[in-house]
């Protein structure tokens, strides 16, 4: 396995996330109502925000949570906590939501592994007075107050479709290696990709032959990439709209006979993808600044808690140094546009 070097910021953040999560999970298992993963007893929970990502120990998630903690501090929360599962399964987040409800946490920020599996638990949290901010991967809209989205979902799909088309010369077989089969964001992007491939004459000679799921697990994603090449010997390109999947696939391709012959693009972290761009395994890929996602989510949580917004279309709030954000139809808040990374600019980024 390639030893991926993290920046000091990422290493410190990963350690903080792991320590916080282990402590929170241990106390939850004991059934104590004073779980520090929830509200601060001195403040009655009013000044505490808790982040529940899809899974812990994910490099992308670590960067998002770093932005979230920074935003929480600037927004005035006295404490911010992280709890969550180690695996991104559909119902794995429910017990953590329930623990936050029992602890009286007033703001829960969640990236849903399944849009519906968490809804009952989130409904109970809202009944108990919690404000719910979905970020990265949405819940059913009825189960939260606002959704903080990285970018316009269709734009994410279109840029990946454009990049793979350019890299395979506009024709040939391609596949998609996604995260979990139920991930809201992944499925929305994939649907837009499929629609674009079917309707845009520029892509009439591109055939999507497979969709597989690595469950945001490095080993499984690596194996799925191997399986794609065995099952589809004429494959010319792979789109992996998940940072875990694209890194695992790049690692596989970089030491295989397919390097330079099978194109790979998708959504990746510059620090993870840098060696694969520089050795020619990957030409271009895309992403946004993940830290901004967590940062805006924290300020949205504060605005909801303080009654500055309700999640209605037209509501506005200030997200610290990122300025004013407007709530769109469906409680949607957009953070910013994606960036394309390649040999010309990848060294300018450190996340």
Secondary structure as UniProt FT lines:
FT   HELIX           8..30
FT   TURN            33..34
FT   TURN            36..37
FT   HELIX           41..43
FT   TURN            44..47
FT   STRAND          48..52
FT   HELIX           59..75
FT   STRAND          79..83
FT   TURN            90..93
FT   HELIX           94..103
FT   STRAND          107..110
FT   TURN            115..118
FT   HELIX           119..127
FT   TURN            128..129
FT   STRAND          131..135
FT   HELIX           141..143
FT   STRAND          146..149
FT   HELIX           153..167
FT   TURN            168..170
FT   STRAND          172..178
FT   TURN            181..182
FT   HELIX           184..199
FT   HELIX           201..203
FT   TURN            204..205
FT   STRAND          206..213
FT   TURN            215..216
FT   HELIX           218..231
FT   TURN            233..234
FT   STRAND          235..240
FT   HELIX           243..254
FT   TURN            257..261
FT   STRAND          263..267
FT   HELIX           270..278
FT   TURN            279..280
FT   STRAND          285..287
FT   HELIX           290..305
FT   TURN            306..307
FT   TURN            313..314
FT   STRAND          316..318
FT   HELIX           320..322
FT   STRAND          324..326
FT   HELIX           329..331
FT   STRAND          332..334
FT   STRAND          339..341
FT   TURN            343..345
FT   HELIX           346..348
//
